[in-house]
């Protein structure tokens, strides 16, 4: 059952964390984001199919193949993002959305609004990145 929220609604710290309005807000935001990515992917696929012409000029062919490669890499990143969006939607359904996976503490609403797929609080993310930097093989 979905709850009605205004189009101009923004979650605030003055209300209970991850109440029905906030979870519905983030559910809609995530679904809209996923729908936009899927629509763009379909458009890209159509564009790539339409532009599969064989260019007689070597420079034109190289440019076209370079553009295609960049586009496919972008689509691969978006495919991974869809997986993160689906995971966030599952966390909304099971009630764990908005809470840091490392500490169990609430993730700041501003962070979730900017990055709705976030699974770590800012502090936990910074610790993770510091550890990653220390243990990274250069």
N, C-alpha and C positions, 0 to 999 in steps of 0.2 A: 504494500500500500504506500503510495507516494503522498507526500504532504505538499500543500500549496505554499510556494514562496514567491515573493515579488522578484521581477527581473533585476531590480536595483539592489537586492539584498546582498550584503557582504557580512560574513561571520565576524563577530566582535568578541573581545575578551570579556565583555560585560555580561555574557550569557553562559550558561553551563556548557562545558567543553563537549563537543561531539554530540550535541542534542539533535533531535530529529531534523530541525531546519538546517543545521550545519552539515549533517551527513547527506541530506538531500541536495544541498548546494554542491558539495564535492562530487556526488554521484553524477549529477547533471553535467558538471564541468568536465569530468573525466569521459563521460559518454560522448559529449560534443567533440572533445579533442580527438577521441578515437574515430568518430565518424568523419571528421575533417581529414584525418590522415588517410583513412581508407578511400575517401573520395579523391584525394590528391593522387593516391597510388593508382587508382583506376584511370585517372586522366593521364598520368605518366605512361602507363602501359599502353594506352591508346595512342599516345604521341609516339612512343617508340615503335609501335607497329606501323603507324602511318609514315614514319620517317626511316623506314628500313631500305630506302633506296640505295643503290650502288652508285657512289660518286666516282665519276671517271678521273677527276683530279685528285692526286695523292694528298695534297694539303687539305682539300675539302673532306676527304675520307678520314684523314687523321683527326681533324677537328671534330667531325661527327662522332667518331669512335671515342674520343676523349670526353665529349659531352655525355655520351651514353654511359660511359664508365662512372663519371661523377654522379649522374642521376641514379644509377643502380646502387652505388654506395650509399647515397642519401636514403634511398628506399630501404636498404638493409638496416640502416640505423633506425628508421621509422618502424620497421617490423619489430625490432627489439623494443622500441618504445611502446608499441601496442601490447607487447607481453607485460611490460611494467604497468601499463594502464589496467589491463585485465587483472593483474595481481592486486592492484589497489582497489579495484571494484570488489574483489573477493574479500579483502580485508574490511571493506565497508559492510559487506553482508555478514561477516562473522564477528563484527564489533571491535576489531583490533586496529582499524584505520585511525591514524592520527596519533598513535602512540609509538615511541621510539623502540625499535627492535632490540637495541642494546641495553637501554636503561628502563624501559617501561613507562617513562615519563611522557607527558603530552608534548607533541611537536608544536612549535609556535604556529598560530593560525596564519601569520604573514608568510611563513616559510611554506606551509601547505598551499596557500593561495598562489604563491609564485611557482611552486614545484609540487603539484598535487600527487606525484608518485613518490615523494620523499618517504623513506622508511627510518631515517635517523634524525635526531635533533641536530641542531647546528653544532653543539658541543661534541656530540658523539661522532658526527661526520668529520669534524676537524681532527679528533683523535685518530679516527680511521685513516685519514689522509696523511697524518704525520707518520703513523706506523707503516703505511704503504710506501712512503718516501724513504724511510729508514731501511726497509727490507727489499726495496726494489733493486733488481739487478741492472746495473748500468753498463 
